[in-house]
Amino acid sequence: MITFYPGPSKVYSQIGDYMQDAFKSGILSVNHRSPECVEMVRNTINLLHKKLDIPADYSVYFISSATEAWEIIAQSLVKENSFHVYNGAFGKKWFEYTQKLIPGAKGYAFGLNENLANLSAEIRSAGSEAEVICITQNETSNGTQVLVNRQKIAQNQESLIAVDATSSMAGITFDWTQGDIWFTSVQKCLGLPAGAGIMICSPKALKKAEETGENKHYNSLLFIHENFAKFQTHYTPNVLNIYLLNRVLEEIQEISYISDKIRKQADDWYSFFENSSFKTSLLVENNTVRSDTVIAVKGDEELIKTIKNQSKTAGITLGNGYGDWKNNTFRIANFPAIDLLEIEKLKNTLVQILG
């Protein structure tokens, strides 16, 4: 079965071999404080800096998932208020979860086809008091993305910028300096099995954590940083996934190459649907806000059901719609682990179904 589900999605084809190597190496049985595990963590973090072009002064941590990052940010970096800018289900969920911990959290919802840059003045004003401004860079539920620009979203230069990059990190390039906290899970653009996340923090974020002084939880940012300063994790980690991440990072190209490839494939996907006579359309009409890594296609509910069912019969799994678009859309992952032959098979299948 070929999967285009946007998370968990297709793992790299080498993962099976890497899992066998992990078992044979004995790394799965070592103590997570052991020199062997410390060296693996150190090497994997160094590879993340190199392959994703992360600034040297930004700290990298392994956590359980991107969702856990919501909790870490609320606990350790917000005393009174955060400001959440979103246009889909996952950005809204982040806001609603934070509200449970920080009642002063505020949300700002914008439209599916609105360009965040055009809302700059309104957002800067509404979030002027926020300690942390929270942006979903790539909204997996609807196939939109935003360009993170500190000057356009933060009126108060003391505000931190937190970025959910769950469906885009390791797929496209970022200007890391435009954000202070970035996070992802490994089951999307990194092509790994689900069960681990990555969080990246600027020196400004760590300074704020020190000022906040919160250190009451196993996943308090200060405690996490204290452990990772020794290349140790703050809890017994998913050692297998760290090992697999290390192996994948050793093999993949640097992010500039991957990003060019992913963006070209996204352009090809959008042209494929726009130039067809299918009785479907792209969910996102404004091409300036379409995601490079998740393509969302809409149509009549019965037609969408037919497309998904017949694709499955052909050995292809499409992503279901999500949230407000659950029944009238399907989604296509455009992640690095998916190869061109699989993309061609899906295109041919769609032509046969919709021709």
Wavefront OBJ file of the C-alpha trace (Angstrom):
o trace
v 0.000 0.000 0.000
v 1.341 3.446 -0.975
v 0.360 6.119 1.519
v -0.089 9.825 0.909
v -1.637 10.342 4.328
v -0.251 13.597 5.795
v 0.813 12.105 9.109
v 1.721 9.568 10.114
v 2.922 9.277 6.572
v 5.273 7.168 4.508
v 8.547 6.259 6.193
v 11.766 6.158 4.209
v 12.232 2.811 2.486
v 15.508 2.220 4.362
v 13.786 2.299 7.760
v 13.309 -1.472 7.866
v 17.041 -2.034 7.410
v 17.874 0.668 9.956
v 15.596 -0.996 12.536
v 17.440 -4.282 12.064
v 20.760 -2.447 12.415
v 19.548 -0.830 15.639
v 18.640 -4.229 17.075
v 21.937 -5.806 16.057
v 24.010 -2.891 17.359
v 22.668 -3.267 20.891
v 21.785 0.424 21.175
v 18.183 -0.444 22.073
v 19.318 -2.090 25.297
v 21.736 0.561 26.580
v 20.955 2.961 29.407
v 19.837 6.340 28.092
v 22.476 8.020 30.314
v 25.244 5.804 28.936
v 28.178 7.202 26.924
v 26.879 5.377 23.829
v 23.469 7.036 24.041
v 24.956 10.445 24.888
v 27.185 10.235 21.815
v 24.221 9.274 19.614
v 22.193 12.243 20.897
v 25.159 14.580 20.380
v 25.744 13.346 16.834
v 22.042 13.532 15.917
v 21.747 17.108 17.174
v 24.859 18.086 15.230
v 23.368 16.535 12.091
v 20.111 18.453 12.589
v 22.064 21.697 12.773
v 24.001 20.801 9.634
v 21.283 19.294 7.430
v 18.485 21.749 8.389
v 20.812 24.769 8.599
v 19.787 25.552 12.183
v 21.800 28.434 13.705
v 24.588 27.291 16.002
v 23.223 29.244 18.969
v 19.742 27.651 18.729
v 19.278 24.676 21.076
v 17.747 21.390 19.878
v 15.746 19.079 22.158
v 14.011 15.728 21.689
v 10.480 15.558 23.103
v 7.622 13.077 22.786
v 5.607 14.920 20.123
v 4.770 18.323 18.673
v 1.680 18.358 20.883
v 3.911 18.206 23.966
v 5.573 21.408 22.758
v 2.246 23.211 23.304
v 2.440 22.265 26.980
v 6.120 23.145 27.372
v 5.560 26.594 25.872
v 2.528 27.329 28.056
v 4.181 26.061 31.252
v 7.643 27.526 30.853
v 7.360 30.636 28.709
v 3.972 32.192 29.482
v 3.012 33.793 32.788
v -0.145 35.657 31.814
v -0.917 35.685 28.082
v -0.105 34.201 24.723
v -1.542 35.180 21.353
v -2.516 32.492 18.838
v -2.941 33.278 15.143
v -4.632 30.477 13.203
v -6.877 29.567 10.263
v -7.474 25.855 10.808
v -8.065 23.007 13.210
v -4.548 22.469 14.539
v -3.833 26.119 15.228
v -7.201 26.331 16.985
v -6.448 23.208 19.040
v -3.141 24.735 20.152
v -5.002 27.865 21.293
v -7.709 25.906 23.114
v -5.188 23.675 24.876
v -3.155 26.676 26.019
v -6.293 28.332 27.382
v -6.709 25.416 29.801
v -3.304 26.234 31.296
v -3.218 29.992 30.671
v -6.711 31.519 30.898
v -5.357 34.808 29.532
v -4.434 33.241 26.182
v -6.062 35.012 23.249
v -6.836 33.820 19.726
v -7.045 35.488 16.342
v -8.724 33.503 13.564
v -8.191 34.470 9.932
v -9.692 33.173 6.715
v -8.604 30.213 4.619
v -7.551 32.387 1.676
v -6.236 35.355 3.640
v -2.545 36.190 3.437
v -1.136 36.815 6.898
v 1.115 39.568 5.573
v -1.950 41.630 4.621
v -3.242 41.419 8.208
v 0.008 42.649 9.704
v -1.232 45.868 11.344
v -4.266 44.202 12.910
v -2.267 41.262 14.255
v 0.516 43.440 15.641
v -2.024 45.535 17.506
v -4.067 42.590 18.837
v -0.997 40.742 20.062
v 0.962 43.691 21.397
v 0.817 42.502 25.019
v 1.574 38.841 24.325
v 4.558 37.144 25.887
v 4.473 34.508 23.147
v 2.890 34.833 19.691
v 1.953 31.388 18.362
v 1.858 30.709 14.617
v 1.007 27.502 12.761
v 3.409 27.686 9.832
v 1.775 24.862 7.916
v -1.884 24.114 8.694
v -2.191 20.403 7.995
v -5.990 20.424 8.192
v -6.508 22.643 5.152
v -3.261 22.817 3.175
v -2.257 26.419 3.879
v 1.026 27.897 5.005
v 2.325 31.244 6.206
v 5.655 33.029 5.941
v 6.907 33.669 9.458
v 8.085 37.281 9.681
v 8.862 38.693 13.103
v 8.391 42.342 12.132
v 4.984 41.727 10.571
v 3.488 39.889 13.547
v 5.195 41.268 16.656
v 4.689 44.877 17.711
v 6.448 44.253 21.017
v 10.002 43.131 20.299
v 10.079 41.360 23.666
v 7.441 38.908 22.449
v 8.654 35.435 21.594
v 7.533 33.819 18.324
v 6.551 30.136 18.603
v 6.091 28.195 15.355
v 4.295 24.902 14.800
v 6.154 23.443 11.822
v 4.852 19.896 12.226
v 4.082 19.318 8.542
v 6.906 21.360 7.051
v 10.126 21.104 9.080
v 12.721 19.137 7.093
v 10.625 19.670 3.962
v 11.154 23.355 3.244
v 13.689 26.000 4.259
v 13.034 28.456 7.090
v 14.622 31.647 8.245
v 15.064 30.310 11.773
v 15.834 33.762 13.166
v 12.211 34.794 12.534
v 11.078 32.453 15.345
v 12.230 31.637 18.861
v 10.583 28.237 19.373
v 10.103 25.810 16.484
v 8.730 22.296 16.819
v 7.740 19.249 14.802
v 7.001 15.530 15.021
v 9.103 13.011 13.120
v 6.311 11.166 11.269
v 5.935 13.696 8.461
v 8.778 15.340 6.543
v 11.423 13.358 8.423
v 9.928 10.081 7.192
v 10.073 8.214 10.512
v 7.587 6.178 12.554
v 5.506 8.283 14.949
v 6.625 8.586 18.551
v 9.080 11.475 18.865
v 9.231 15.223 18.430
v 11.856 17.931 18.041
v 11.859 21.356 19.679
v 14.280 24.142 18.764
v 14.813 27.246 20.920
v 16.646 30.533 20.424
v 18.820 32.165 23.092
v 15.980 34.665 23.568
v 13.569 31.831 24.435
v 15.994 30.381 26.991
v 16.476 33.797 28.575
v 12.695 34.094 28.921
v 12.555 30.620 30.485
v 15.139 31.709 33.063
v 13.156 34.868 33.830
v 9.944 32.864 34.188
v 11.748 30.386 36.411
v 9.238 27.559 35.993
v 10.800 24.233 36.943
v 7.987 22.114 38.398
v 7.484 19.500 35.687
v 9.525 16.761 34.051
v 9.160 18.712 30.801
v 9.866 22.194 32.142
v 12.073 23.936 29.605
v 14.764 24.723 32.185
v 14.975 21.039 33.152
v 15.031 19.976 29.500
v 17.854 22.415 28.761
v 19.814 21.302 31.834
v 19.796 17.729 30.543
v 20.506 18.532 26.902
v 23.480 20.664 27.903
v 24.993 17.233 28.711
v 23.429 15.663 25.575
v 21.050 13.729 27.766
v 17.278 13.650 27.572
v 14.941 14.759 30.355
v 13.073 11.433 30.333
v 13.660 7.908 29.068
v 13.444 8.631 25.350
v 12.380 6.767 22.265
v 15.921 5.532 21.633
v 14.906 3.715 18.460
v 13.517 6.866 16.875
v 16.620 8.869 17.788
v 18.720 6.140 16.188
v 16.531 6.151 13.069
v 16.638 9.950 12.909
v 20.413 9.813 13.063
v 20.583 7.319 10.195
v 18.133 9.278 8.048
v 20.009 12.541 8.638
v 23.271 10.885 7.608
v 21.742 9.952 4.240
v 19.477 12.839 3.199
v 20.547 15.925 1.277
v 20.788 19.309 2.961
v 17.550 21.251 3.326
v 18.138 23.685 0.445
v 18.140 20.750 -2.002
v 15.128 19.059 -0.395
v 13.171 22.317 -0.296
v 13.707 22.987 -4.012
v 12.489 19.474 -4.799
v 9.411 19.711 -2.574
v 8.398 23.117 -3.904
v 8.727 21.950 -7.505
v 6.593 18.891 -6.736
v 3.993 21.127 -5.070
v 3.853 23.356 -8.157
v 3.396 20.253 -10.291
v 0.547 19.022 -8.076
v -1.264 22.336 -8.186
v -0.856 22.552 -11.973
v -2.101 18.972 -12.292
v -5.414 19.824 -10.637
v -5.806 23.316 -12.104
v -5.228 22.130 -15.669
v -7.510 19.112 -15.445
v -11.191 18.748 -16.268
v -11.842 16.910 -13.004
v -14.994 17.669 -11.055
v -12.792 18.688 -8.163
v -11.036 21.915 -7.230
v -8.256 23.005 -4.942
v -9.533 23.856 -1.478
v -7.204 26.863 -1.211
v -7.964 29.333 -3.981
v -5.267 31.865 -3.123
v -2.062 30.396 -4.544
v 0.108 32.634 -2.325
v -0.969 30.751 0.807
v -1.036 27.170 -0.501
v 1.108 24.695 1.376
v 4.142 23.116 -0.263
v 3.818 19.935 1.780
v 0.053 19.243 2.054
v -2.256 19.587 -0.973
v -5.988 19.776 -0.169
v -8.567 18.942 -2.864
v -12.321 19.460 -2.511
v -15.389 18.137 -4.266
v -18.855 16.752 -3.794
v -18.993 14.513 -0.723
v -19.934 11.398 -2.688
v -17.221 12.057 -5.268
v -14.572 12.462 -2.555
v -15.688 9.172 -1.021
v -15.433 7.475 -4.426
v -11.952 8.864 -5.037
v -10.664 7.619 -1.700
v -12.263 4.187 -2.041
v -11.082 3.577 -5.605
v -7.600 4.846 -4.785
v -7.466 2.383 -1.918
v -8.476 -0.414 -4.275
v -5.538 0.633 -6.454
v -3.208 0.322 -3.458
v -3.073 4.019 -2.535
v -4.143 5.663 0.712
v -5.173 9.320 0.508
v -5.476 11.605 3.500
v -8.987 12.192 4.805
v -10.354 15.684 5.101
v -10.095 17.280 8.516
v -12.198 19.539 10.719
v -14.572 21.755 8.759
v -13.470 20.032 5.547
v -13.688 16.438 6.790
v -16.298 15.160 4.313
v -15.674 17.213 1.191
v -11.881 17.106 0.842
v -8.971 14.732 0.633
v -5.353 15.605 1.319
v -2.119 14.569 -0.386
v 1.160 14.543 1.522
v 4.077 15.983 -0.432
v 6.813 14.792 1.907
v 10.445 13.945 1.049
v 10.120 10.172 1.631
v 7.504 9.885 -1.152
v 9.198 9.138 -4.463
v 8.383 10.229 -7.998
v 7.149 6.796 -9.115
v 4.559 6.841 -6.335
v 3.479 10.344 -7.309
v 3.071 9.269 -10.918
v 1.018 6.260 -9.876
v -1.352 8.471 -7.892
v -1.707 10.931 -10.767
v -2.483 8.102 -13.185
v -4.977 6.640 -10.735
v -6.753 9.978 -10.344
v -6.951 10.349 -14.131
v -8.536 6.901 -14.358
v -11.060 7.712 -11.642
v -11.902 11.250 -12.697
v -10.844 11.228 -16.350
l 1 2 3 4 5 6 7 8 9 10 11 12 13 14 15 16 17 18 19 20 21 22 23 24 25 26 27 28 29 30 31 32 33 34 35 36 37 38 39 40 41 42 43 44 45 46 47 48 49 50 51 52 53 54 55 56 57 58 59 60 61 62 63 64 65 66 67 68 69 70 71 72 73 74 75 76 77 78 79 80 81 82 83 84 85 86 87 88 89 90 91 92 93 94 95 96 97 98 99 100 101 102 103 104 105 106 107 108 109 110 111 112 113 114 115 116 117 118 119 120 121 122 123 124 125 126 127 128 129 130 131 132 133 134 135 136 137 138 139 140 141 142 143 144 145 146 147 148 149 150 151 152 153 154 155 156 157 158 159 160 161 162 163 164 165 166 167 168 169 170 171 172 173 174 175 176 177 178 179 180 181 182 183 184 185 186 187 188 189 190 191 192 193 194 195 196 197 198 199 200 201 202 203 204 205 206 207 208 209 210 211 212 213 214 215 216 217 218 219 220 221 222 223 224 225 226 227 228 229 230 231 232 233 234 235 236 237 238 239 240 241 242 243 244 245 246 247 248 249 250 251 252 253 254 255 256 257 258 259 260 261 262 263 264 265 266 267 268 269 270 271 272 273 274 275 276 277 278 279 280 281 282 283 284 285 286 287 288 289 290 291 292 293 294 295 296 297 298 299 300 301 302 303 304 305 306 307 308 309 310 311 312 313 314 315 316 317 318 319 320 321 322 323 324 325 326 327 328 329 330 331 332 333 334 335 336 337 338 339 340 341 342 343 344 345 346 347 348 349 350 351 352 353 354 355
